[in-house]
Amino acid sequence: MSWTSATGSLIRHIAVPQTDGDIFATAEFEEKVTLWSIWSRKKLAEINTVLDFGGKRLALVQESGFCLLSAASFYGPVNGYDLEGNVIWSRNDLVGVQQVTAMPNASEPMIGVGSDDQPYRILSARDGKEIIKLDGIKEVYATNATTQMLAITPRRFLCLLDLYSTPIWKRPLKSFGVLHGCLSSKEVAYSEAGGAMYCLDLRGRQKWMLSPEKDHHFLRVAWSQATGRWMAIDWDYENGGPKRLLEASQAETPKLVASLGEPAESEFFATGDRLITSNGDIFDTHSGQVIWNFLKE
């Protein structure tokens, strides 16, 4: 297991395709976004955007020959860009944005936008037009493995819903917020701030719970299609230090896959087989090995 030590990287945003795509995006605190190809192992472009720091305001849509980068500023707008940096559409009316995410389980390319004190909006990724509003939702996690979505409400509830339906089930949180969530074709997993990681079936029945060590929690969770296991990034939020990639399953002690060093940010690819860190390392989540460091190009 090898990783890159903290190098002073200023990357604070990472956007990955929510399907089995090639391109991912990184950005420092604001504006300039860099596009990379994991297949070609090279930088593709640098483009200027409205991106600012403070929320999850960068998303990438790559499916069926269509590719779009979406970036937002807290004070607006939310823009859609092609890979050369041209603005394809702009929504100046959307302000207070805290989450922009791709919606890979829809019949057409879509973008989800969560804003303070506003309904959650699902937009067409092609033209930015509103498709549907979800009242009482502030954040959404979606996957191409199922048509259902994991959603977070402002009142500390988590629910499972379909795009055009009322919630299938609702579950109260035990802490003040959700750090991350993910779905497989049969299960849902999510981690709470300062708390545990939970795995439920799609009917909302808890299958297992993974309690972290004291003062730890799980920053990211992902389903690995290759291994059929849940992955999690464990971190000591009280004292800092290296982050750890773990493999988790029912009734077993989590397996340490790799130490990740101390990156500020990290994101799993949609298939769960790759993990990108802001230090530039891209890990194979099965072996724990670094397969490429894009900052060393």
C-alpha positions in Angstrom: 0.0 0.0 0.0 1.4 3.3 -1.0 0.1 6.8 -1.0 1.2 10.4 -1.5 1.8 12.4 1.7 0.1 15.7 2.1 1.6 17.9 -0.6 -0.2 21.2 -0.1 -2.7 20.4 -2.8 -5.4 23.0 -2.8 -8.0 20.7 -4.5 -11.3 21.0 -2.6 -13.8 19.7 -5.2 -13.8 16.3 -7.0 -16.6 15.3 -9.4 -16.8 11.8 -10.9 -19.2 10.4 -13.5 -22.1 8.5 -11.9 -21.9 5.8 -14.6 -18.8 3.8 -15.7 -17.2 6.8 -17.4 -13.8 8.0 -18.2 -13.6 11.7 -17.3 -13.4 13.2 -13.8 -13.1 16.8 -12.7 -11.2 18.6 -9.9 -11.0 22.2 -8.7 -9.4 24.2 -6.0 -11.5 26.6 -4.0 -13.3 28.4 -6.8 -13.7 29.0 -10.5 -11.1 27.0 -12.4 -12.0 23.4 -13.0 -9.6 20.8 -14.5 -10.8 17.8 -16.5 -8.9 14.6 -16.6 -9.1 11.2 -18.4 -8.4 8.2 -16.3 -8.2 6.0 -19.4 -5.7 8.2 -21.2 -4.0 9.2 -18.0 -3.8 12.9 -18.9 -5.2 16.3 -18.4 -7.9 17.2 -20.9 -8.7 20.9 -20.2 -8.9 23.7 -17.8 -12.1 25.8 -17.8 -13.4 28.8 -15.9 -16.7 28.4 -14.1 -18.9 30.1 -11.5 -17.9 27.5 -8.9 -17.3 28.7 -5.3 -16.4 26.9 -2.1 -18.6 25.8 0.7 -20.9 23.1 -0.7 -21.0 20.2 -3.2 -21.3 22.5 -6.2 -19.6 20.6 -8.9 -21.1 17.7 -10.9 -20.2 15.7 -14.0 -22.6 14.0 -16.4 -21.2 11.4 -18.8 -23.5 8.9 -20.5 -24.4 7.7 -23.9 -22.0 10.1 -25.7 -23.3 13.1 -23.7 -20.9 14.9 -21.4 -21.6 18.0 -19.3 -20.0 19.8 -16.3 -22.3 21.6 -14.0 -21.0 24.2 -11.5 -22.7 26.6 -9.1 -22.1 29.6 -6.9 -23.9 30.0 -3.6 -25.3 33.3 -4.8 -26.1 31.9 -8.3 -26.1 30.9 -11.0 -26.0 27.2 -11.7 -24.4 26.7 -15.1 -24.0 23.8 -17.5 -20.7 23.7 -19.5 -19.4 21.6 -22.4 -15.9 20.2 -22.1 -14.4 23.2 -23.8 -15.8 25.6 -21.2 -18.7 27.0 -23.2 -21.9 27.8 -21.2 -24.6 25.5 -22.5 -27.3 26.8 -20.1 -27.6 29.0 -17.1 -30.1 29.2 -14.2 -29.6 32.6 -12.6 -32.7 32.1 -10.4 -31.2 29.2 -8.4 -29.4 30.6 -5.3 -28.4 29.3 -2.0 -27.1 26.1 -3.7 -25.5 23.5 -1.4 -25.6 20.4 -3.6 -25.3 19.8 -7.4 -25.2 16.1 -8.4 -25.8 13.9 -11.4 -28.9 11.8 -11.5 -27.8 8.7 -13.4 -31.0 6.6 -12.8 -33.3 8.7 -14.9 -34.5 8.2 -18.5 -32.5 11.2 -19.7 -29.4 13.0 -18.3 -30.4 15.0 -15.3 -28.9 17.2 -12.6 -30.1 17.5 -9.0 -29.9 20.9 -7.2 -30.4 21.3 -3.5 -30.7 24.9 -2.1 -31.2 26.4 1.3 -34.9 26.8 2.2 -36.0 25.7 -1.3 -37.5 22.5 -2.8 -35.0 20.2 -4.3 -35.0 20.6 -8.1 -34.3 18.1 -10.8 -33.1 19.7 -14.0 -32.5 18.5 -17.6 -28.7 18.3 -18.0 -29.2 19.1 -21.7 -30.9 22.5 -21.3 -31.2 23.2 -17.5 -35.0 23.3 -17.6 -36.8 22.1 -14.5 -38.3 18.6 -14.6 -39.7 18.2 -11.1 -39.5 19.8 -7.6 -39.2 17.7 -4.5 -40.6 19.5 -1.5 -39.0 18.9 1.9 -35.8 17.5 0.4 -32.3 19.2 0.7 -29.9 16.5 -0.5 -30.1 13.4 -2.8 -27.9 10.4 -3.5 -28.7 8.4 -6.7 -27.1 5.6 -8.6 -27.7 3.8 -11.9 -28.2 0.5 -10.0 -31.8 1.4 -9.1 -34.4 3.9 -10.0 -34.8 4.8 -6.3 -33.0 7.6 -4.5 -31.8 8.2 -1.0 -32.9 11.7 0.2 -32.2 13.8 3.2 -34.8 16.2 4.7 -34.1 19.4 6.6 -35.7 17.9 9.7 -33.1 15.2 10.2 -34.9 12.4 8.4 -33.6 10.1 5.7 -36.0 8.6 3.1 -36.1 6.4 0.0 -38.1 7.7 -2.9 -38.7 7.3 -6.6 -38.4 10.4 -8.8 -42.1 10.9 -9.3 -43.5 9.4 -6.0 -43.9 10.1 -2.3 -41.3 8.5 0.0 -41.3 4.7 0.2 -40.0 4.9 3.8 -38.7 7.4 6.2 -36.1 7.0 9.0 -34.9 9.5 11.7 -31.3 10.3 12.0 -29.4 9.6 15.2 -27.0 12.5 14.7 -27.3 16.0 13.3 -26.6 15.0 9.7 -25.6 12.5 7.0 -22.0 12.6 5.7 -22.6 10.4 2.7 -25.0 7.8 1.2 -25.0 5.2 -1.6 -27.3 2.6 -3.1 -26.7 -0.8 -4.7 -29.4 -2.7 -6.6 -30.6 -4.3 -3.3 -29.3 -2.1 -0.4 -28.8 1.4 0.9 -25.9 2.5 3.0 -25.2 5.8 4.7 -23.0 7.3 7.4 -23.9 9.9 10.0 -21.7 12.7 11.2 -20.0 11.6 14.5 -21.9 8.3 14.2 -22.2 4.9 12.6 -22.6 3.5 9.1 -25.9 1.8 8.4 -27.0 -0.7 5.8 -30.7 -1.2 5.0 -32.6 -3.2 2.4 -34.8 -1.2 0.0 -37.8 -1.7 2.2 -36.0 0.2 5.0 -35.2 -2.8 7.2 -31.8 -2.4 8.9 -29.4 -5.3 8.0 -26.4 -4.1 10.0 -24.7 -1.2 11.6 -20.9 -0.5 11.7 -19.9 1.5 14.7 -16.6 3.5 14.3 -13.8 3.8 16.7 -14.0 6.6 19.3 -14.0 10.0 17.7 -14.1 8.5 14.2 -16.7 8.5 11.5 -17.1 7.5 7.8 -16.6 10.3 5.3 -17.7 8.4 2.2 -19.4 5.1 1.5 -19.6 3.2 -1.8 -20.8 -0.1 -3.2 -18.1 -2.1 -5.0 -19.6 -3.9 -8.0 -16.4 -5.9 -8.4 -16.4 -7.4 -4.9 -20.0 -7.1 -3.9 -18.9 -5.3 -0.7 -19.5 -1.9 0.9 -16.5 0.4 1.1 -16.0 3.2 3.6 -13.5 6.0 4.3 -12.8 6.1 8.0 -11.3 9.2 9.7 -10.4 10.4 13.2 -12.3 13.8 13.1 -11.2 14.7 16.6 -7.4 14.4 16.1 -7.0 14.3 12.3 -4.3 12.0 10.7 -4.4 9.6 7.9 -7.7 8.4 6.4 -8.4 4.7 5.9 -10.1 2.8 3.2 -12.2 -0.1 4.7 -14.2 -2.9 3.2 -17.3 -3.7 5.3 -19.9 -6.5 5.2 -22.5 -8.0 7.5 -21.3 -9.6 10.8 -17.6 -9.1 9.9 -14.8 -6.9 11.3 -14.1 -4.3 8.6 -11.0 -5.1 6.5 -8.3 -2.4 6.1 -7.7 -2.0 2.4 -5.3 1.0 2.4 -4.1 4.0 4.2 -4.9 7.1 2.1 -2.6 9.6 3.7 -4.2 13.0 4.5 -6.1 14.2 1.5 -8.6 17.0 2.1 -11.2 15.4 -0.2 -11.9 12.0 -1.8 -14.6 10.5 -4.0 -15.4 7.0 -5.2 -16.2 6.3 -8.9 -19.7 5.1 -9.4 -18.7 1.4 -9.7 -16.8 1.6 -6.4 -13.6 0.2 -8.0 -11.7 3.5 -8.0 -11.1 6.2 -5.3 -9.8 9.6 -6.2 -8.1 11.8 -3.6 -7.2 15.5 -3.6 -3.5 14.5 -3.2 -3.7 13.1 -6.8 -3.8 9.5 -5.9 -6.2 7.2 -7.6 -6.6 3.9 -5.7 -7.8 0.5 -6.9 -10.2 -0.2 -4.0 -9.8 -4.0 -4.3 -6.0 -4.1 -4.0 -5.5 -0.8 -2.2 -2.8 0.1 -4.7 -2.3 3.5 -6.3 -2.8 3.1 -10.0 -2.1 6.7 -11.0 -1.2 10.1 -9.4 -2.7 12.8 -11.8 -0.8 15.6 -10.0 2.5 14.1 -11.0 1.9 14.5 -14.7 
